[in-house]
Amino acid sequence: MTGRHLPKTIAYLRITTLSWQEGVLGGEVQAAGYQWSFYWFFRQDSLQVTPSLGRALIYESLGRFLEHNDYQLEAGGDYEFVLRSRL
């Protein structure tokens, strides 16, 4: 998109599950009226996001956020990150 910038949307994330022993982090994400649940199996570098409706909008940004902040995230914690895409 030369010359144009993608709009920014704030995504709200809540961590509901965290197990270092099992290698899994799970939670919920909300952005622009959409809501998803996710599980990140960090030992296998596998991210599962449901439902499939709108998943492509959040998948890459969520994965980058989780990888960048994994050791700072806590179960029960609320977090935000910016999406740069059209929702």
N, C-alpha and C positions, 0 to 999 in steps of 0.2 A: 504494500500500500504506500506507494511513493507519495510524499507530501501530505499524507493524512495520518492521524494518530488514532489508534484504537481507543474506544472509551474505557474508563476504569470503573470497576465494580468491586465493592468490598465483599469478601466472602467471610462468613462467620463460622468458626470451627469449634466444636466441643469434643474433647477427648473423653470417651466413656470406658475404654478398655486399654490397659497397658500391662504387658507381661514381658519382662526382659528374659525370663526363663524360656517362655514359649516363642519368643521373637515376634510378637504381634502387638499392634497398636490399632485401636478402632475408635470410631466416633461418628459424628454427624457434621455435615456442612450445609449452610444455607447461603444462597446468593440470588438476588433478583427474582425472588418468588419461587425459586427451585429449592428442593431439599434432597440431599443424598445421605446415605450411610456408607461407611467405608471400613475396610480392614486392610492394613498394610502389614504384610509379612516381611519384615525388614531383613531377615536372614536370607530369604529367597529373592529379595528385591521384587516382590509381587504386590501390586495394589489392586484391590477389588472394590468397585464402586457400584452401588445399586440405588435407585432403579436405573435402567438404561436411558430413560428419557433425559436428555441434556448432559449425559455423562461426558461426551466429547468436549463440552465447554469447560469442565472442571478438572478433568483427569490429569493433564500435564502440569497445570499450576499447583494442584494439590500435591502431586508427587514431588515436585521441586520443593514446596514448603516443608513437607514431612522430612525429606532428606536433609535439608539445610538446618532444621530445628529439632531433629529427633531427640537429642539428649536434653533439650530444654523443656520438652512437653511433659505434662503430668496429667494423670487421670483426674477428671473433674475440672480440668482447666479449660478456659475459654480463650480463643485466639482469633486474630483477624489477619487476612492477607489480601493483596490486591490482585484482581483478575484483569487482564487486558485483552478483552474480546467482546464481541457483540453477543449479548444474551437475549 
